[in-house]
Amino acid sequence: MITLNNVTFAYSKKKEVFSNLNLTLQPGSIYGLLGKNGAGKTTLLKMMCGLATPSSGSCTTLGEKAASKNPSLMRELFFLPEEFYMSDMRISKFVSLNAPFYPEFDIKQFHRYLAEFEISPDNSLRSLSYGEKKKVMIGFGIATNTRLLLFDEPTNGLDIPSKRLFRRIMASIANENRCIIISTHQVRDLESLIDHLLIVHNNRILLDENVESITQKLCFKTVQTVSNDKEIIYSESSLKGHNILLNNVNSEDSQLDMELLFNGVQHCPEKINQIFNLN
């Protein structure tokens, strides 16, 4: 569905974001895109939808060169950036102007999402808070029924009930024909939703694995004291003791802790890379 082949991207000679990046994303998954500020998550999303062009290499989305922005491609993808601008008009007017670009847009579906978010389609966008505008855009984006959805920090600005509703809606629309990519720092908000992790670190994708593979190769535990176990990759203090990340040599069952994994990648990238390259 999306293929990046030997992609290099730089904003200037002194600021290279990616170098010889290779990545393939398939339908049927909800990808979680993680990385520190400035790691290139937003740039990566923009390349996938043609808003940024690689310095070298190629980015192909749905079988087409992403940078071409062909109508046949653009009607099959929806990108919601973290920061967006909405003109002062009623929600119903916004829909009438933008929905025609998406052949599979479902107005009844959109109104259902608005009702669940407790927003009236007769509201003026100017009267809405940032969080409420984000709810409108999330509902609109999902109702486009595109094959590809790209969300950049979608839960920023949402209250706790809305975050829960977002997870439920996203889980309900995932299917084998659709690819969903969510860039986020709010890992606790989306931990139960994501089934494939991409972690960007030092100009490359350090981790590209589904959740099942991660929990097969790594073990996540909370212990009272940290031993000298050579299989411990990373540990951090918590209110309950110490959260530890281990090489899962004993094939133990554990639940993915995305925050612990992300911190482990940042502190011990070589160990993580070794485990996933050698297995």
C-alpha positions as CSV (number, residue, x, y, z in Angstrom):
1,M,0.0,0.0,0.0
2,I,2.9,2.4,0.9
3,T,6.5,1.7,-0.1
4,L,9.5,4.0,0.6
5,N,12.6,2.8,-1.3
6,N,16.1,4.3,-0.4
7,V,14.5,7.6,0.7
8,T,16.6,10.4,1.8
9,F,15.0,13.6,3.0
10,A,16.7,16.8,4.1
11,Y,15.5,20.3,4.9
12,S,19.0,21.6,4.3
13,K,22.6,20.3,4.0
14,K,22.9,20.5,7.7
15,K,19.5,18.9,8.6
16,E,19.1,15.5,7.1
17,V,15.9,13.8,8.5
18,F,16.2,10.4,6.8
19,S,18.9,8.6,4.9
20,N,18.4,5.6,2.7
21,L,15.1,4.8,4.4
22,N,13.2,1.6,3.3
23,L,9.7,0.9,4.6
24,T,6.6,-1.0,3.4
25,L,3.2,-0.6,5.0
26,Q,0.4,-3.0,4.3
27,P,-3.4,-2.8,4.6
28,G,-5.1,-4.5,7.5
29,S,-3.1,-2.9,10.3
30,I,-3.3,0.1,12.6
31,Y,0.3,1.4,12.7
32,G,1.6,3.4,15.6
33,L,4.4,5.8,14.6
34,L,6.6,6.8,17.6
35,G,9.6,9.0,17.9
36,K,11.1,12.0,19.8
37,N,10.3,15.5,18.8
38,G,12.1,16.3,15.6
39,A,12.6,12.6,14.7
40,G,10.8,13.0,11.4
41,K,7.3,11.5,12.1
42,T,5.4,14.3,10.6
43,T,7.8,14.5,7.6
44,L,7.3,10.8,7.0
45,L,3.5,11.2,7.0
46,K,3.8,14.1,4.6
47,M,5.9,12.1,2.2
48,M,3.4,9.3,2.2
49,C,0.6,11.7,1.1
50,G,2.7,13.8,-1.3
51,L,3.1,17.0,0.8
52,A,6.8,16.5,1.1
53,T,9.1,15.2,-1.7
54,P,12.2,13.0,-1.0
55,S,15.6,14.4,-1.8
56,S,16.3,11.0,-3.4
57,G,14.7,7.7,-3.6
58,S,11.0,7.1,-4.1
59,C,7.7,7.0,-2.1
60,T,4.9,5.1,-3.7
61,T,1.4,5.2,-2.2
62,L,-1.4,3.0,-3.5
63,G,0.7,2.2,-6.5
64,E,1.3,5.8,-7.5
65,K,4.1,8.3,-6.9
66,A,3.0,10.1,-3.8
67,A,4.3,13.5,-4.9
68,S,2.2,13.4,-8.1
69,K,-0.9,14.1,-6.0
70,N,-3.0,12.5,-8.7
71,P,-6.8,12.8,-8.0
72,S,-7.1,9.0,-8.2
73,L,-4.7,8.8,-5.2
74,M,-5.9,11.8,-3.2
75,R,-9.5,10.6,-3.1
76,E,-8.3,7.4,-1.4
77,L,-6.3,9.0,1.4
78,F,-7.1,11.4,4.2
79,F,-4.4,13.2,6.3
80,L,-5.2,15.0,9.5
81,P,-2.2,17.1,10.7
82,E,-1.7,18.0,14.3
83,E,-2.2,21.7,13.5
84,F,-4.9,22.6,11.0
85,Y,-6.9,25.7,9.8
86,M,-10.6,25.7,9.4
87,S,-12.5,28.6,7.8
88,D,-15.3,30.4,9.6
89,M,-18.4,28.5,8.4
90,R,-21.0,26.1,9.6
91,I,-20.0,22.4,9.8
92,S,-22.6,21.6,7.3
93,K,-21.1,24.1,4.8
94,F,-17.6,22.6,5.4
95,V,-18.9,19.2,4.6
96,S,-20.7,20.4,1.4
97,L,-17.5,21.9,0.2
98,N,-15.1,19.1,1.0
99,A,-17.1,15.8,0.9
100,P,-17.3,15.8,-3.0
101,F,-13.5,15.1,-3.1
102,Y,-14.2,11.7,-1.5
103,P,-16.5,9.4,-3.5
104,E,-17.1,7.1,-0.5
105,F,-18.0,9.9,2.0
106,D,-21.0,8.9,4.1
107,I,-22.9,11.8,5.6
108,K,-25.0,9.6,7.9
109,Q,-21.8,8.1,9.3
110,F,-20.4,11.6,9.8
111,H,-23.5,12.8,11.6
112,R,-23.4,9.7,13.8
113,Y,-19.8,10.5,14.9
114,L,-20.8,14.2,15.5
115,A,-23.7,13.0,17.7
116,E,-21.3,10.7,19.7
117,F,-18.9,13.6,20.1
118,E,-21.9,15.8,21.2
119,I,-21.4,18.3,18.4
120,S,-24.3,19.7,16.2
121,P,-23.7,19.9,12.4
122,D,-25.3,23.4,12.6
123,N,-22.5,24.8,14.8
124,S,-20.2,27.4,13.4
125,L,-16.6,26.3,13.3
126,R,-15.6,29.6,14.8
127,S,-17.6,28.9,17.9
128,L,-15.7,25.5,18.6
129,S,-12.7,25.0,20.8
130,Y,-9.6,23.3,19.3
131,G,-10.6,20.0,20.8
132,E,-14.1,20.3,19.3
133,K,-12.7,21.2,15.9
134,K,-10.4,18.1,16.1
135,K,-13.5,16.0,16.8
136,V,-15.1,17.4,13.6
137,M,-12.0,16.6,11.6
138,I,-11.7,13.1,13.0
139,G,-15.3,12.3,12.3
140,F,-15.0,13.8,8.8
141,G,-11.8,11.9,8.0
142,I,-13.2,8.6,9.1
143,A,-16.4,9.2,7.2
144,T,-14.5,9.7,3.9
145,N,-14.0,5.9,4.0
146,T,-10.7,6.2,2.3
147,R,-8.3,3.2,2.1
148,L,-5.6,5.1,3.8
149,L,-5.9,7.2,7.0
150,L,-3.0,9.2,8.4
151,F,-3.5,11.0,11.7
152,D,-0.8,13.1,13.4
153,E,-1.3,13.4,17.1
154,P,-5.1,12.9,16.9
155,T,-5.8,12.7,20.6
156,N,-4.1,16.0,21.5
157,G,-6.9,18.3,22.6
158,L,-9.4,15.6,23.3
159,D,-10.9,15.0,26.8
160,I,-10.8,11.6,28.4
161,P,-14.2,10.4,27.2
162,S,-13.4,11.5,23.7
163,K,-10.2,9.6,23.7
164,R,-12.0,6.5,24.7
165,L,-14.6,7.1,21.9
166,F,-11.8,7.7,19.4
167,R,-10.3,4.3,20.2
168,R,-13.7,2.6,19.9
169,I,-14.4,4.2,16.5
170,M,-11.0,3.5,15.1
171,A,-11.2,-0.2,16.2
172,S,-14.6,-0.5,14.5
173,I,-13.5,0.9,11.1
174,A,-10.2,-1.1,10.8
175,N,-10.4,-3.8,8.2
176,E,-8.2,-5.9,5.9
177,N,-8.5,-3.3,3.0
178,R,-7.6,-0.2,5.0
179,C,-4.2,1.1,6.3
180,I,-4.3,3.4,9.3
181,I,-1.2,5.2,10.5
182,I,-1.2,7.2,13.8
183,S,1.7,9.3,14.9
184,T,1.6,10.0,18.6
185,H,3.4,10.9,21.8
186,Q,0.3,9.9,23.8
187,V,1.1,6.2,23.9
188,R,-1.1,5.4,26.8
189,D,-4.1,6.8,24.8
190,L,-3.6,4.3,22.0
191,E,-1.8,1.3,23.4
192,S,-4.8,-1.0,23.2
193,L,-5.6,0.1,19.6
194,I,-2.2,-0.2,17.7
195,D,-1.2,-3.6,16.4
196,H,2.0,-2.6,14.6
197,L,4.7,-0.3,15.9
198,L,7.1,1.9,13.9
199,I,9.8,3.7,16.0
200,V,11.9,6.4,14.4
201,H,15.3,6.9,15.9
202,N,18.4,8.6,14.5
203,N,17.3,9.1,10.9
204,R,16.0,5.6,10.5
205,I,13.2,3.2,11.4
206,L,14.7,1.3,14.3
207,L,11.7,-0.9,15.0
208,D,9.1,-2.1,12.5
209,E,7.2,-5.0,14.1
210,N,3.7,-6.1,14.9
211,V,2.7,-6.4,18.5
212,E,2.6,-10.2,18.5
213,S,6.3,-10.3,17.3
214,I,7.3,-7.7,19.9
215,T,5.8,-9.7,22.8
216,Q,7.4,-12.9,21.5
217,K,10.9,-11.3,21.6
218,L,10.6,-9.0,24.5
219,C,9.1,-9.4,28.0
220,F,7.6,-6.5,30.0
221,K,7.6,-6.8,33.8
222,T,7.2,-4.9,37.0
223,V,9.4,-6.0,39.9
224,Q,10.4,-4.7,43.4
225,T,14.1,-4.9,42.9
226,V,16.2,-5.1,39.7
227,S,18.6,-8.1,39.6
228,N,21.7,-8.5,37.6
229,D,19.9,-10.6,35.0
230,K,21.9,-10.3,31.8
231,E,18.7,-10.4,29.7
232,I,17.5,-7.0,31.1
233,I,17.6,-4.4,28.4
234,Y,16.2,-1.4,30.2
235,S,14.6,-0.6,33.6
236,E,13.0,2.5,35.1
237,S,11.5,3.3,38.5
238,S,7.7,3.4,39.0
239,L,5.3,3.8,41.8
240,K,5.0,0.0,42.0
241,G,8.7,-0.7,41.9
242,H,10.7,-1.0,38.7
243,N,9.4,-1.6,35.1
244,I,11.9,-3.8,33.2
245,L,12.2,-4.7,29.6
246,L,13.9,-8.1,28.9
247,N,15.0,-10.3,26.1
248,N,12.3,-12.9,26.2
249,V,14.5,-16.0,26.2
250,N,12.1,-17.9,28.3
251,S,9.1,-17.3,26.0
252,E,7.0,-15.7,28.8
253,D,3.7,-14.1,28.2
254,S,3.5,-10.4,28.9
255,Q,1.5,-7.3,27.8
256,L,3.1,-4.7,25.6
257,D,4.1,-1.5,27.5
258,M,4.6,0.9,24.6
259,E,6.0,3.7,26.8
260,L,8.6,1.3,28.4
261,L,9.5,0.0,24.9
262,F,9.9,3.5,23.5
263,N,12.1,4.5,26.4
264,G,14.1,1.3,26.0
265,V,14.7,2.0,22.3
266,Q,15.9,5.6,23.1
267,H,18.4,4.4,25.8
268,C,19.5,1.0,24.3
269,P,18.9,1.2,20.5
270,E,21.8,-1.3,19.8
271,K,20.3,-4.0,22.0
272,I,16.8,-3.6,20.5
273,N,18.2,-3.6,17.0
274,Q,20.3,-6.8,17.7
275,I,17.3,-8.7,19.0
276,F,15.0,-7.9,16.1
277,N,17.7,-8.3,13.4
278,L,19.1,-11.6,14.7
279,N,15.7,-13.4,15.3
